Amino acid sequence: MLSRKRAEKRRKKKQEGTYHFWDLLFEVVFWIPELILLPFRLLFWLVRFLGRSIFDGL
């Protein structure tokens, strides 16, 4: 939901022509934690999937 609002705001700024370097910099700063946490999320989902598929089969 939050990323959808950010995307709409970004699209609106680009259409209005008010998209500046600082806007890009803030977006990069917000995406860095997401990129750092992504491998851990994928690993968590993989372990959860494997656990459910093994233990639900018993």
C-alpha positions as a Markdown table, in Angstrom:
| # | Residue | x | y | z |
|---|---|---|---|---|
| 1 | Met | 0.0 | 0.0 | 0.0 |
| 2 | Leu | 2.8 | 2.4 | 0.9 |
| 3 | Ser | 4.7 | 1.6 | -2.3 |
| 4 | Arg | 1.6 | 2.2 | -4.3 |
| 5 | Lys | 1.2 | 5.7 | -2.8 |
| 6 | Arg | 4.9 | 6.4 | -3.5 |
| 7 | Ala | 4.6 | 5.3 | -7.1 |
| 8 | Glu | 1.5 | 7.5 | -7.6 |
| 9 | Lys | 3.3 | 10.5 | -6.1 |
| 10 | Arg | 6.4 | 9.8 | -8.2 |
| 11 | Arg | 4.2 | 9.5 | -11.4 |
| 12 | Lys | 2.4 | 12.7 | -10.5 |
| 13 | Lys | 5.6 | 14.6 | -10.0 |
| 14 | Lys | 7.1 | 13.4 | -13.3 |
| 15 | Gln | 3.9 | 14.5 | -15.1 |
| 16 | Glu | 4.0 | 17.9 | -13.5 |
| 17 | Gly | 7.7 | 18.3 | -14.1 |
| 18 | Thr | 8.6 | 18.9 | -10.5 |
| 19 | Tyr | 10.7 | 15.8 | -10.1 |
| 20 | His | 14.1 | 16.9 | -8.9 |
| 21 | Phe | 17.4 | 15.3 | -8.0 |
| 22 | Trp | 16.5 | 15.3 | -4.3 |
| 23 | Asp | 13.4 | 13.3 | -5.1 |
| 24 | Leu | 15.6 | 10.7 | -6.7 |
| 25 | Leu | 18.0 | 10.7 | -3.8 |
| 26 | Phe | 15.2 | 10.1 | -1.3 |
| 27 | Glu | 13.9 | 7.3 | -3.3 |
| 28 | Val | 17.3 | 5.6 | -3.4 |
| 29 | Val | 17.6 | 6.1 | 0.3 |
| 30 | Phe | 14.2 | 4.4 | 0.9 |
| 31 | Trp | 15.1 | 1.5 | -1.4 |
| 32 | Ile | 18.4 | 0.6 | 0.1 |
| 33 | Pro | 16.9 | -1.1 | 3.2 |
| 34 | Glu | 14.5 | -3.0 | 1.0 |
| 35 | Leu | 17.3 | -4.3 | -1.1 |
| 36 | Ile | 19.3 | -5.3 | 2.0 |
| 37 | Leu | 16.4 | -7.2 | 3.5 |
| 38 | Leu | 15.2 | -8.9 | 0.3 |
| 39 | Pro | 17.6 | -11.9 | 0.6 |
| 40 | Phe | 16.5 | -12.6 | 4.2 |
| 41 | Arg | 12.9 | -12.4 | 3.2 |
| 42 | Leu | 13.4 | -14.8 | 0.3 |
| 43 | Leu | 15.2 | -17.2 | 2.6 |
| 44 | Phe | 12.4 | -17.0 | 5.2 |
| 45 | Trp | 9.8 | -17.7 | 2.6 |
| 46 | Leu | 11.8 | -20.6 | 1.2 |
| 47 | Val | 12.2 | -22.1 | 4.7 |
| 48 | Arg | 8.5 | -21.5 | 5.5 |
| 49 | Phe | 7.4 | -23.1 | 2.2 |
| 50 | Leu | 9.7 | -26.2 | 2.7 |
| 51 | Gly | 8.5 | -26.6 | 6.3 |
| 52 | Arg | 4.9 | -26.4 | 5.4 |
| 53 | Ser | 5.3 | -28.8 | 2.5 |
| 54 | Ile | 7.2 | -31.3 | 4.6 |
| 55 | Phe | 5.1 | -31.2 | 7.8 |
| 56 | Asp | 1.7 | -30.9 | 6.0 |
| 57 | Gly | 2.5 | -34.0 | 4.1 |
| 58 | Leu | 2.8 | -36.1 | 7.3 |
